[in-house]
Amino acid sequence: MQMHQIRYFLALCEERNFTRAAKRCGVSQPSLTNAIIGLEQELDGALFQRKPLIALTVLGDAVHPYLDRIAQNVDQAREAAQAMANVQWSTSMPLSPSGLSSP
């Protein structure tokens, strides 16, 4: 499972349209479709009902909160890393047991 597949899945959940989800993600519709198909193959089942309207399947509904949490955690990790990169560290600053420096 790759992060872009998770992002595409979440965009498709919100947009309920492959073309709009692809545009939102900045990729072509075939690229988004192929990523969703790959994710479905990895999870051994369809995540979306395609006709008559795009809707989550039972499997899609079941994995949605987990994939959403993964995306949120990645965003938070990126924000934390960026904040750390913006701080001037001295080599004498000790690390706390958690691996992060104490304020």
C-alpha positions as protocol buffer text, in pm:
chain_id: "A"
residue {
  index: 1
  type: MET
  ca { x: 0 y: 0 z: 0 }
}
residue {
  index: 2
  type: GLN
  ca { x: 139 y: 335 z: -98 }
}
residue {
  index: 3
  type: MET
  ca { x: 59 y: 679 z: 34 }
}
residue {
  index: 4
  type: HIS
  ca { x: -63 y: 808 z: -301 }
}
residue {
  index: 5
  type: GLN
  ca { x: -317 y: 524 z: -314 }
}
residue {
  index: 6
  type: ILE
  ca { x: -448 y: 627 z: 27 }
}
residue {
  index: 7
  type: ARG
  ca { x: -472 y: 993 z: -79 }
}
residue {
  index: 8
  type: TYR
  ca { x: -654 y: 897 z: -400 }
}
residue {
  index: 9
  type: PHE
  ca { x: -893 y: 672 z: -206 }
}
residue {
  index: 10
  type: LEU
  ca { x: -977 y: 955 z: 35 }
}
residue {
  index: 11
  type: ALA
  ca { x: -1026 y: 1205 z: -249 }
}
residue {
  index: 12
  type: LEU
  ca { x: -1257 y: 963 z: -429 }
}
residue {
  index: 13
  type: CYS
  ca { x: -1453 y: 909 z: -107 }
}
residue {
  index: 14
  type: GLU
  ca { x: -1516 y: 1283 z: -89 }
}
residue {
  index: 15
  type: GLU
  ca { x: -1565 y: 1359 z: -458 }
}
residue {
  index: 16
  type: ARG
  ca { x: -1758 y: 1043 z: -554 }
}
residue {
  index: 17
  type: ASN
  ca { x: -1632 y: 1104 z: -908 }
}
residue {
  index: 18
  type: PHE
  ca { x: -1311 y: 967 z: -1062 }
}
residue {
  index: 19
  type: THR
  ca { x: -1251 y: 1269 z: -1285 }
}
residue {
  index: 20
  type: ARG
  ca { x: -1296 y: 1524 z: -1005 }
}
residue {
  index: 21
  type: ALA
  ca { x: -1089 y: 1315 z: -761 }
}
residue {
  index: 22
  type: ALA
  ca { x: -808 y: 1290 z: -1017 }
}
residue {
  index: 23
  type: LYS
  ca { x: -816 y: 1665 z: -1081 }
}
residue {
  index: 24
  type: ARG
  ca { x: -809 y: 1731 z: -708 }
}
residue {
  index: 25
  type: CYS
  ca { x: -506 y: 1505 z: -671 }
}
residue {
  index: 26
  type: GLY
  ca { x: -331 y: 1655 z: -972 }
}
residue {
  index: 27
  type: VAL
  ca { x: -316 y: 1331 z: -1169 }
}
residue {
  index: 28
  type: SER
  ca { x: -485 y: 1189 z: -1476 }
}
residue {
  index: 29
  type: GLN
  ca { x: -807 y: 993 z: -1432 }
}
residue {
  index: 30
  type: PRO
  ca { x: -645 y: 670 z: -1559 }
}
residue {
  index: 31
  type: SER
  ca { x: -362 y: 709 z: -1305 }
}
residue {
  index: 32
  type: LEU
  ca { x: -611 y: 748 z: -1021 }
}
residue {
  index: 33
  type: THR
  ca { x: -820 y: 456 z: -1147 }
}
residue {
  index: 34
  type: ASN
  ca { x: -513 y: 231 z: -1173 }
}
residue {
  index: 35
  type: ALA
  ca { x: -402 y: 325 z: -821 }
}
residue {
  index: 36
  type: ILE
  ca { x: -749 y: 244 z: -682 }
}
residue {
  index: 37
  type: ILE
  ca { x: -753 y: -88 z: -869 }
}
residue {
  index: 38
  type: GLY
  ca { x: -411 y: -170 z: -724 }
}
residue {
  index: 39
  type: LEU
  ca { x: -533 y: -87 z: -374 }
}
residue {
  index: 40
  type: GLU
  ca { x: -840 y: -304 z: -427 }
}
residue {
  index: 41
  type: GLN
  ca { x: -620 y: -592 z: -542 }
}
residue {
  index: 42
  type: GLU
  ca { x: -401 y: -554 z: -237 }
}
residue {
  index: 43
  type: LEU
  ca { x: -705 y: -554 z: -6 }
}
residue {
  index: 44
  type: ASP
  ca { x: -870 y: -842 z: -195 }
}
residue {
  index: 45
  type: GLY
  ca { x: -1196 y: -666 z: -273 }
}
residue {
  index: 46
  type: ALA
  ca { x: -1375 y: -374 z: -432 }
}
residue {
  index: 47
  type: LEU
  ca { x: -1364 y: -51 z: -233 }
}
residue {
  index: 48
  type: PHE
  ca { x: -1617 y: 131 z: -450 }
}
residue {
  index: 49
  type: GLN
  ca { x: -1937 y: 44 z: -626 }
}
residue {
  index: 50
  type: ARG
  ca { x: -1896 y: 210 z: -964 }
}
residue {
  index: 51
  type: LYS
  ca { x: -2251 y: 208 z: -1104 }
}
residue {
  index: 52
  type: PRO
  ca { x: -2498 y: 368 z: -1104 }
}
residue {
  index: 53
  type: LEU
  ca { x: -2313 y: 610 z: -874 }
}
residue {
  index: 54
  type: ILE
  ca { x: -1976 y: 592 z: -699 }
}
residue {
  index: 55
  type: ALA
  ca { x: -2033 y: 462 z: -346 }
}
residue {
  index: 56
  type: LEU
  ca { x: -1824 y: 285 z: -86 }
}
residue {
  index: 57
  type: THR
  ca { x: -1865 y: -90 z: -59 }
}
residue {
  index: 58
  type: VAL
  ca { x: -1877 y: -260 z: 280 }
}
residue {
  index: 59
  type: LEU
  ca { x: -1500 y: -313 z: 254 }
}
residue {
  index: 60
  type: GLY
  ca { x: -1443 y: 48 z: 151 }
}
residue {
  index: 61
  type: ASP
  ca { x: -1649 y: 169 z: 445 }
}
residue {
  index: 62
  type: ALA
  ca { x: -1458 y: -62 z: 680 }
}
residue {
  index: 63
  type: VAL
  ca { x: -1111 y: 55 z: 575 }
}
residue {
  index: 64
  type: HIS
  ca { x: -1197 y: 424 z: 536 }
}
residue {
  index: 65
  type: PRO
  ca { x: -1134 y: 525 z: 901 }
}
residue {
  index: 66
  type: TYR
  ca { x: -800 y: 342 z: 905 }
}
residue {
  index: 67
  type: LEU
  ca { x: -679 y: 500 z: 582 }
}
residue {
  index: 68
  type: ASP
  ca { x: -800 y: 840 z: 698 }
}
residue {
  index: 69
  type: ARG
  ca { x: -605 y: 798 z: 1023 }
}
residue {
  index: 70
  type: ILE
  ca { x: -292 y: 699 z: 829 }
}
residue {
  index: 71
  type: ALA
  ca { x: -319 y: 1014 z: 616 }
}
residue {
  index: 72
  type: GLN
  ca { x: -370 y: 1230 z: 925 }
}
residue {
  index: 73
  type: ASN
  ca { x: -70 y: 1072 z: 1099 }
}
residue {
  index: 74
  type: VAL
  ca { x: 150 y: 1128 z: 793 }
}
residue {
  index: 75
  type: ASP
  ca { x: 43 y: 1493 z: 779 }
}
residue {
  index: 76
  type: GLN
  ca { x: 119 y: 1537 z: 1149 }
}
residue {
  index: 77
  type: ALA
  ca { x: 457 y: 1367 z: 1116 }
}
residue {
  index: 78
  type: ARG
  ca { x: 544 y: 1593 z: 823 }
}
residue {
  index: 79
  type: GLU
  ca { x: 439 y: 1901 z: 1022 }
}
residue {
  index: 80
  type: ALA
  ca { x: 646 y: 1789 z: 1322 }
}
residue {
  index: 81
  type: ALA
  ca { x: 949 y: 1724 z: 1104 }
}
residue {
  index: 82
  type: GLN
  ca { x: 913 y: 2066 z: 941 }
}
residue {
  index: 83
  type: ALA
  ca { x: 885 y: 2233 z: 1281 }
}
residue {
  index: 84
  type: MET
  ca { x: 1197 y: 2052 z: 1397 }
}
residue {
  index: 85
  type: ALA
  ca { x: 1385 y: 2155 z: 1083 }
}
residue {
  index: 86
  type: ASN
  ca { x: 1301 y: 2517 z: 1157 }
}
residue {
  index: 87
  type: VAL
  ca { x: 1450 y: 2505 z: 1507 }
}
residue {
  index: 88
  type: GLN
  ca { x: 1816 y: 2584 z: 1566 }
}
residue {
  index: 89
  type: TRP
  ca { x: 1962 y: 2288 z: 1755 }
}
residue {
  index: 90
  type: SER
  ca { x: 2281 y: 2298 z: 1955 }
}
residue {
  index: 91
  type: THR
  ca { x: 2491 y: 1986 z: 1979 }
}
residue {
  index: 92
  type: SER
  ca { x: 2484 y: 2011 z: 2357 }
}
residue {
  index: 93
  type: MET
  ca { x: 2105 y: 1984 z: 2380 }
}
residue {
  index: 94
  type: PRO
  ca { x: 2027 y: 1654 z: 2555 }
}
residue {
  index: 95
  type: LEU
  ca { x: 1761 y: 1420 z: 2424 }
}
residue {
  index: 96
  type: SER
  ca { x: 1475 y: 1307 z: 2642 }
}
residue {
  index: 97
  type: PRO
  ca { x: 1395 y: 934 z: 2667 }
}
residue {
  index: 98
  type: SER
  ca { x: 1132 y: 972 z: 2391 }
}
residue {
  index: 99
  type: GLY
  ca { x: 1405 y: 1076 z: 2150 }
}
residue {
  index: 100
  type: LEU
  ca { x: 1285 y: 1435 z: 2131 }
}
residue {
  index: 101
  type: SER
  ca { x: 1461 y: 1719 z: 2304 }
}
residue {
  index: 102
  type: SER
  ca { x: 1304 y: 1877 z: 2609 }
}
residue {
  index: 103
  type: PRO
  ca { x: 1192 y: 2239 z: 2576 }
}
